[in-house]
């Protein structure tokens, strides 16, 4: 039958579960088999706080690896963080600027960004379903999020289209939210969405205190 209201948690990502398991063993790193974007998600507050700081990527790396040490997850977390940093710094072409900045160190991800640009006229649902893939794993999640942003004019449009694309839309949406949120600020977020968010005032207060 229909589920009424939210299901009582608590909920933990796979990367966080593995982190706690490793902590009990005296380890401070995540699992090499975690392929999701949990590490990048945990790194976002660090990106917001230290954007423009020369030591940002070292901090992102340290946080990311508490969730996963899988090379693909780590490399995409670093590049995604660079992209969000460019948005925070009000770069006129943030994704393009980040792409050029990582060209030498991350040639494979550079190619992925080139592919996303080549699919700009492809409907998002089709791009996610037939090209990038719907699972939480990178590079598909990373590419899907960027495609949504590059083919949208506002926060709501980008999030709605990636929800319609299905699959692990949460992993794409938080990256989309970080990019578009940095671009448009709180005034660009749908007020009705904020009002429906549990503890929205506390979240906003914490976010403002962080910066």
QUIDASUL-V204836 format. One line per field, one symbol per residue. phi: phi as a letter, one per 20 degrees, with the letter a starting at -180 (. if undefined). A space follows every 10 residues. Layout:
phi: ???
This chain:
phi: .feemfefee dcfgffffff ffgfenddce dfdfdfegff gfegfffffd gnefegffff gffgffdbdf gfffffffff ffffgfffel ffcgffffgf fdgffcfffg fffffgffdf eegggffffd dfnefffeeg fgffffffff dcdbgfffff fffffmmeff fffffgffff fffdmffeef fffffeeflg ffffffffff d
